[in-house]
Amino acid sequence: MATNIDNLKSQMRKGMLEFCVLLLLSRNDAYVSEIIEMMKEAHLIVVEGTLYPLMTRLKNDGLLSYRWEESPSGPPRKYYSITPVGNQILKELHKSWNDISQTVNHIITENS
């Protein structure tokens, strides 16, 4: 097979990661370890080395903000929250996801 399936799957996950982070933070503020755990529960495996640069980029783009909170065990934690701009982008991404999902499901159904 000329195409590397792992690379294709990785590209699909990368495309969804930003959307998933915004979805999770639209429900509750969280720190990176919590976000990773929530994604694991949803069977989307992400490592800190992937998530931290994404969080920084989303913050720099104005989609997230953060605050420091003391931790009962260990150093203070950086809690991220979605901004009003982030919520607007999330709405647009959600619509795009629905459109893409319907298209792919239609093609899958037609080819079954």
PARO-763228 format. One record per residue: x, y negated, z of N, C-alpha, C, CB in turn; residue number from 1. Coordinates in steps of 0.1 Angstrom, whole numbers. Last residue first. Glycine has a CB too. Layout:
// PARO-763228
- n_xx,n_yy,n_zz,ca_xx,ca_yy,ca_zz,c_xx,c_yy,c_zz,cb_xx,cb_yy,cb_zz,roke
- X,Y,Z,X,Y,Z,X,Y,Z,X,Y,Z,NUM
...
//
This chain:
// PARO-763228
- n_xx,n_yy,n_zz,ca_xx,ca_yy,ca_zz,c_xx,c_yy,c_zz,cb_xx,cb_yy,cb_zz,roke
- -224,-15,3,-226,-2,10,-234,8,2,-232,-5,24,112
- -223,-40,-8,-213,-30,-13,-214,-17,-6,-199,-35,-11,111
- -241,-55,5,-243,-53,-9,-234,-42,-14,-241,-66,-17,110
- -230,-56,31,-243,-49,29,-245,-46,14,-254,-58,34,109
- -207,-71,26,-206,-58,31,-219,-50,28,-203,-58,47,108
- -219,-95,17,-210,-87,8,-209,-73,13,-196,-94,7,107
- -232,-102,41,-240,-100,28,-232,-92,18,-243,-114,22,106
- -211,-105,58,-221,-95,61,-229,-92,48,-230,-99,72,105
- -199,-128,46,-191,-115,47,-201,-103,49,-181,-115,58,104
- -219,-147,49,-214,-144,36,-207,-130,36,-204,-154,32,103
- -223,-148,77,-234,-144,68,-229,-139,55,-244,-155,67,102
- -197,-157,84,-202,-144,89,-214,-139,80,-207,-145,104,101
- -197,-182,73,-187,-172,69,-192,-158,72,-173,-174,75,100
- -218,-194,87,-218,-194,73,-209,-182,68,-213,-207,67,99
- -208,-192,114,-221,-186,110,-222,-184,95,-233,-195,115,98
- -185,-207,112,-184,-193,116,-197,-186,111,-182,-191,131,97
- -195,-232,107,-186,-225,97,-186,-211,99,-172,-231,97,96
- -208,-237,131,-216,-236,119,-208,-229,108,-220,-250,114,95
- -186,-237,148,-196,-227,150,-205,-225,137,-205,-231,162,94
- -172,-258,139,-166,-245,137,-176,-234,138,-155,-243,147,93
- -190,-279,146,-187,-277,132,-181,-263,130,-177,-288,128,92
- -189,-275,174,-202,-274,167,-199,-271,152,-210,-287,169,91
- -162,-281,179,-167,-267,182,-180,-265,174,-169,-265,197,90
- -161,-308,173,-154,-298,164,-159,-284,166,-138,-299,167,89
- -176,-316,195,-181,-319,182,-174,-310,172,-178,-334,178,88
- -160,-308,216,-173,-302,215,-179,-305,201,-182,-309,226,87
- -137,-324,212,-136,-309,211,-150,-303,209,-129,-304,223,86
- -148,-349,218,-144,-346,204,-143,-331,202,-130,-353,201,85
- -153,-345,246,-164,-347,236,-160,-345,222,-169,-361,238,84
- -130,-317,254,-134,-331,254,-147,-333,245,-123,-340,249,83
- -127,-290,277,-130,-294,263,-135,-309,264,-141,-285,256,82
- -99,-285,299,-114,-287,296,-115,-292,282,-120,-296,307,81
- -76,-266,318,-80,-272,306,-95,-274,305,-75,-265,293,80
- -56,-268,346,-69,-265,341,-72,-273,329,-80,-267,352,79
- -27,-258,357,-31,-267,348,-45,-262,342,-21,-270,336,78
- -20,-253,392,-24,-248,379,-29,-259,370,-35,-236,381,77
- 8,-253,415,-5,-259,410,-7,-253,396,-4,-274,409,76
- 22,-221,426,22,-235,422,9,-240,417,33,-237,411,75
- 6,-198,451,16,-203,441,15,-217,437,15,-194,429,74
- -25,-195,458,-13,-187,458,-4,-191,447,-17,-172,457,73
- -43,-215,455,-42,-209,469,-30,-200,470,-55,-201,472,72
- -32,-244,438,-35,-230,437,-34,-224,451,-26,-222,428,71
- -43,-276,428,-36,-267,437,-41,-253,437,-36,-273,452,70
- -45,-286,395,-52,-282,407,-43,-274,415,-66,-275,404,69
- -44,-311,369,-36,-301,378,-45,-299,391,-23,-307,382,68
- -61,-311,338,-59,-316,352,-51,-306,360,-72,-320,359,67
- -66,-319,303,-62,-310,315,-61,-318,327,-50,-302,312,66
- -85,-317,273,-77,-324,283,-74,-315,294,-86,-337,288,65
- -89,-311,238,-88,-307,252,-81,-317,260,-80,-293,253,64
- -88,-325,215,-99,-316,216,-100,-311,231,-97,-305,207,63
- -67,-342,208,-78,-348,215,-90,-339,217,-83,-360,207,62
- -44,-332,198,-54,-335,188,-67,-341,194,-58,-323,180,61
- -31,-325,221,-26,-336,213,-36,-341,203,-13,-332,207,60
- -47,-302,228,-47,-314,236,-42,-326,229,-38,-311,249,59
- -41,-285,206,-54,-289,208,-55,-301,217,-63,-278,214,58
- -13,-282,211,-18,-288,199,-32,-293,200,-16,-278,187,57
- -13,-270,236,-7,-283,235,-12,-290,222,9,-281,234,56
- -26,-246,229,-32,-255,239,-26,-269,238,-31,-249,253,55
- -7,-235,212,-21,-238,207,-27,-248,216,-29,-226,205,54
- 15,-230,229,16,-240,218,2,-244,212,24,-234,207,53
- 1,-211,246,6,-224,251,8,-234,240,19,-222,259,52
- -5,-187,230,-15,-196,235,-10,-210,240,-23,-190,247,51
- 18,-174,224,9,-178,213,0,-189,218,1,-166,208,50
- 29,-168,249,38,-175,239,30,-180,226,48,-165,234,49
- 9,-154,261,12,-168,265,19,-175,255,19,-168,279,48
- -10,-135,237,0,-136,247,3,-151,250,13,-129,242,47
- -41,-118,232,-33,-130,230,-22,-130,241,-42,-143,230,46
- -65,-97,220,-52,-97,227,-44,-109,223,-45,-84,225,45
- -97,-93,223,-88,-102,215,-75,-104,223,-95,-116,211,44
- -116,-81,239,-108,-73,230,-100,-81,220,-116,-63,223,43
- -127,-96,258,-134,-96,246,-127,-88,235,-136,-110,241,42
- -108,-93,278,-121,-87,280,-129,-86,268,-129,-95,291,41
- -89,-109,266,-86,-95,267,-99,-87,269,-76,-92,279,40
- -101,-134,270,-99,-129,256,-96,-114,256,-87,-136,249,39
- -99,-136,297,-112,-136,291,-111,-131,277,-118,-151,291,38
- -71,-136,300,-79,-126,306,-93,-125,299,-80,-127,321,37
- -64,-161,288,-59,-148,282,-67,-136,287,-44,-146,287,36
- -78,-178,305,-82,-177,291,-77,-164,285,-76,-189,283,35
- -63,-174,328,-77,-170,328,-82,-169,313,-86,-181,335,34
- -38,-184,321,-39,-170,324,-54,-165,324,-33,-167,338,33
- -45,-212,316,-41,-203,305,-42,-188,309,-26,-205,301,32
- -75,-221,333,-61,-222,330,-57,-211,321,-53,-222,344,31
- -106,-238,325,-98,-226,328,-84,-229,326,-102,-214,319,30
- -141,-248,326,-127,-251,326,-119,-239,330,-124,-264,335,29
- -166,-231,307,-160,-234,320,-145,-239,317,-160,-222,329,28
- -177,-233,281,-185,-227,292,-179,-231,306,-185,-212,291,27
- -159,-243,265,-172,-250,265,-181,-245,276,-179,-249,251,26
- -138,-226,267,-137,-238,275,-150,-246,275,-125,-246,270,25
- -147,-206,248,-145,-203,262,-145,-215,271,-132,-195,264,24
- -147,-222,224,-159,-215,229,-158,-212,244,-162,-202,221,23
- -120,-229,222,-130,-239,224,-143,-233,229,-132,-247,211,22
- -109,-203,218,-105,-211,230,-115,-222,232,-91,-217,227,21
- -122,-195,194,-125,-188,206,-121,-196,219,-117,-175,206,20
- -111,-214,176,-125,-214,178,-129,-207,191,-132,-206,166,19
- -84,-206,177,-88,-219,181,-103,-220,184,-84,-229,170,18
- -86,-179,167,-81,-182,180,-86,-196,185,-66,-181,181,17
- -92,-173,141,-103,-174,150,-99,-179,164,-109,-160,152,16
- -68,-173,128,-79,-182,123,-90,-183,133,-84,-177,110,15
- -55,-153,141,-50,-166,142,-61,-176,138,-37,-168,134,14
- -70,-130,131,-70,-134,145,-66,-148,147,-62,-125,154,13
- -62,-131,104,-76,-132,108,-78,-137,122,-84,-119,105,12
- -35,-126,107,-39,-139,101,-54,-141,104,-37,-138,85,11
- -35,-100,117,-29,-111,125,-34,-124,120,-14,-110,124,10
- -46,-86,95,-53,-87,108,-48,-98,116,-53,-73,115,9
- -24,-89,77,-38,-94,74,-46,-96,87,-45,-85,64,8
- -4,-76,91,-3,-90,88,-16,-96,85,7,-92,77,7
- -14,-50,91,-12,-57,104,-11,-72,102,1,-51,111,6
- -14,-44,64,-27,-45,71,-25,-53,84,-33,-32,73,5
- 4,-56,38,6,-51,52,-7,-54,60,19,-58,59,4
- 1,-44,5,-3,-54,16,-1,-48,29,-18,-58,13,3
- 7,-21,-9,15,-33,-11,13,-43,0,13,-40,-24,2
- 9,12,0,0,0,0,9,-12,0,-10,0,12,1
//
